[in-house]
Amino acid sequence: MISPITSKKYHKVFGLIYVSVVRSGLRSCKIDEAADKILSYLEQMDAFSRKVRTALRYPIFMLGDYSRSVGMQLRHRTPRLKRCA
């Protein structure tokens, strides 16, 4: 029996890794272990992406603050040209 997830048309939906792990789990009759591996992988990726987002908050804030500061300085300290009429 071939699971619908292991057919080739789902490679773009689930990704090649997921489909391959499920296919090998079905072939070896160890689908529970395959599902545990996928779950472990997804949890690790979620934890990693949370850490990256947390680590990037301060630099992004500082970049925005610096940009606002430079913009205000350029706006207020550059001479304004008057139109000669």
N, C-alpha and C positions, 0 to 999 in steps of 0.2 A: 504494500500500500504506500502510495506517495502522498505526502501531506501537501495541501495546496500552497503552503508557504515555501516549499522547496522547489516549486516549479520556476522556470526561468523568468517568467513575467513579473515575479515579485522581487527580483534583484534590485531594481531601482527604488522600490518602496522600503524594503527592510535593510538593504545593504548586503553585500556579498558575504561578510563575516557571519551575520546572523543566519542567513540561509544555509551557509556551509555547516555551521555548528548544529543547527536543527537537523539537517540532512544526515550528518554523521551520528547524531544522537538517535535518530530513527533507525539507521542501519545497524547500529550496535546494540539496540534495545536499551539504551541508557539515556532516554530523553530527559529524565529528571536531573541527571548530572549536567546535561547540556543546558537545560534551563537555568540551573544554578550558576553555571559559568557565565551565561549571558547576563543574569541578574547581578552577579558580582562585578562584571565589566561595566555595566550601566551605572552601578552605584559608585564605582571608582571614578568614572568619567564625570558624574554629577558632582562629586566632592572636589575634583580637580577644577572644574569650571567655576564652582563657587569660590574656591581659593583665588583663582585668577581674577574674577570680578572684584573680590574684596581687595586684592593687592593693587588693582588699577584705580580704585576710587580716589585715593589721595593724589596721585600724579595728574589725573584728569581734572580734579578740582583745582590744583595748583596751576595747571596750564590755562584753564578758563579764567582764573583770577589774574594771572599774569597778562593774558590777552586784554582783559578789561582795563587793567592798569595802564598798559601801553596805549590803548585806544583813548583813554581819558587824557593822558599826557599829550598825545598828538593833537587831540581836539582843542585843548586849552592852551597849549604852549606854542603852537605854530601861528605865525602871523596871518591875519586875515587880509586878503587882497580886496581893495575897494575898487569899485568900478569908476572909471573916469568918464565924466559926461560933459 
